[in-house]
Amino acid sequence: MDEWFFEEQGKKYGPIALTVLQKLVKNGRVTPATPVREGRTGPWVQAADSAADLFPGHAVEQAAVGVDENVYRVAPVFGTPVDAGDESDSSEDWVHAKLDTSDYALHSQDTAHDFSGRSRALPSELAADLVPKSGVPKELKELLASDEKVIYLERPSITVLYVRLAMTCGWGLVVCLAIGLAGSESLLMRLILIVVSSLAFITLPGYLCYLDWANRIYAVTSSRLFLRWGVLDRRIRIAPVRNVQMISINTGVVDRWLNLNTVRFYTAANAGYLDVGGTSLQFRWIDSRKAVRAFGTAASCIGG
């Protein structure tokens, strides 16, 4: 079975796939002397001496590696310890971890709330994928720390706006025609009623749909999640990446037709998991793959 574990600064992480371990070698997080283990019962050895040949041609003297068998699984349920010897796959956190371990952080127990935006530096190979701060809305830019990098910045899909405008215009046109035909017998008055009612039932609702779309911003930085929304009043919700306990991806009937999803990031609360009105951030009408990958990148930047 392709399962690997490694130790970093006295903490143990895993299981992860070999491809993930190779990425950690590439970005320098795993060094030739880093203790690694293949499988749940294999011996701990230095990375340069492992069977995976992570460092070809690099000779390192073998040394006994003392380890604590309390290992944490790689999962988006940060801060929840899971014994590596537990083979049960029925738990919810393990099911979520199976989505794609390459896109999630290797994170040990840490439940401290931190809204400061502090994080590790991003790997150099990801620098080209960062969003320039010049493109960040003013309200969000003022909340960013000086060293906080923007990894993901999106609005809902433009397709959703087109669909909502088409539906608004369709229903508005029906209402306007009904008002015009039920009005005065004078043709001129009927035309006036149709024009006036179109302002109330087509133009105004259409403009509100556009404002709702334009003001809704989703952002993932190197340490935090941001959600901005609102038409008449602007609201912003912020959650530290380290406090996210679960990710839920929902695809409705219309969303499936448009190839879009709704992604919910849940944080811990005394009353359990709450919906968007409580302690979750809801990214609606987006490509979930981009958002989840951005979250995984951000989680990997959080200091242990």
Steps between C-alpha positions, in 0.01 A plus 500: 500500500631846407510649851786706639562685826766756589620693803553876515614693808396218733154461344388211282285529190319254275393292329578670168555373148852464361428777247423738787820400678697569181345848480612566859851396401489734202396804704756422772266406783634143506880483511736200465512467879123520554364180663247325273311173519328292233171349614362482851741234626818576306821618665589868530799593285655818371347622175824451306502130599133428422389249241333782305843631390402858583860625480683302230875486555483671838677299769398552859625302797230282650396586850237373734199726497293517817135574430169527676241270345224761545463607135250744356321434174504745215150642483316832466370440853789685659572458867330159529750223588439161340707201603684359199420150616126554457407334172137613502402707196148576619575823686395822329843662530670206327243504219575867434872432517465249218376769258854591394781496755728690263279807536487510880744617759717278713386640830536389861291588802453875519163656581609849602291775340719739303351779288832681447581363156842364601623209291804331358638615168348341193717263296680684221334288229160640603600865475375527141151389607451776757236769448646854484379712791413772252204286394370453855199716599585787732296362792696175496838654422480710816461181705801316356826470690811637329639152429163334431475360147175471304476153348139501377267789414175434317142614450219255425506377143384760244270231360294519819450874447380442142254232613361716780463801268321287241258366762440849641432646157270212408282525809508880488385504138204276584398729787540814289285361218233392746490847655487668157218280372298537818535879502326773307337434163713775350797360310719791612419440868572131462842577354570744785400235758727243335799739496449609862445147626812380312708739714358344817494133394791471254755779529515530879505124576757448225725768646469347848600161354809659350594673828459175693735327254755783483520550877540131580873424531669180616866510600753254639827640629807331641332488842133602483169465313297807405138533390355838400138544397205739522309742279394792718738415782839334455586213732829315539556167673853381583623163624858387568599203286632316806151501656319333210371163618311373198439575132166423338442510123140516377380478140132570435302422187560839337860505626564163336365633171732801522795288627519706821503423873445650842792455741448542873789539740394410855675619814464360851224631724378410846165395354653281231496567128281793402388618159582821316315710755730362769861402461547395138614687193304415188658546156205471258493436125871436449737233373559305822831355376672839493368601843597173669846501343552859618393397850746211496780735395408745775481225762849380408633850572371513858780477752494188717 
